[in-house]
Amino acid sequence: MEIVLYGIPVSVFVAKARIALDFKGLEYDEVEPPGGYGSAAYRAIVPAGSVPGLTLDGASFHGSNAIVELIEELHPDPPLLPAAPHARALTRALLDFHDNRLEAAARALFPLVKREWREEPDAVIAGVAAIESALARLEDLVRPRPFHLEETPTIADMAYPASIQMAEMLAAELERPLSPPPMIDEWRRAAAEIPAVARSLGIAGEAMELWLAQFR
């Protein structure tokens, strides 16, 4: 089975798909979209033009959660999703919160970094506050032991460390240091020790530092 992951190193959604592939021990090639994501050349491969994209023996897929579930169905061991239906629903809900609350709040800081952000103190304060609000709400959703479903990590546990790292780096660049709640910090550190997660944290962290450096 020939697997190609299309993405850019700074993307935490790409990190999610990469973590799934690495956690399963699958062999794959990772390449950046030809011509950049959204380009005609890339849309000829992955019609959505978004990242991550995945081709599997030539068939293309998009959407990080759809890619994760495809990988899970084709290669169920070790599991990325729990077996019990209610636990699977909780895991999917936690992924949805990651994608639409935490990652979205962190991503909203990218345009500020690219502008003269010191001239927009209210926007900076509001942007970092939105991340802090998402992390505070996350405390109501997760009771790590050490993972959200006790001893066995799921893709929901593994998705968060890269986004929290991204949020911390963006906030620090805007001179508004971010401190996750202690329980959330302990949870993400436990997940960060998983080799597949640690590898993507390194890739995403290095890429983020290079991206930030161009605006200093």
SULWO-V360394 format. One record per run of one state. SS is the DSSP state (2 for helix, 1 for strand, 0 for the rest). FROM is the first residue (numbers start at 0). TO is the last residue. Records with the same first field share a line. If there is no record, write none. Layout:
SS = FROM-TO ; FROM-TO
This chain:
0 = 0-1 ; 6-10 ; 24-27 ; 31-38 ; 43-51 ; 56-57 ; 62-62 ; 74-83 ; 107-108 ; 114-115 ; 119-119 ; 141-145 ; 147-148 ; 150-153 ; 173-180 ; 192-193 ; 213-215
1 = 2-5 ; 28-30 ; 52-55 ; 58-61 ; 146-146 ; 149-149
2 = 11-23 ; 39-42 ; 63-73 ; 84-106 ; 109-113 ; 116-118 ; 120-140 ; 154-172 ; 181-191 ; 194-212
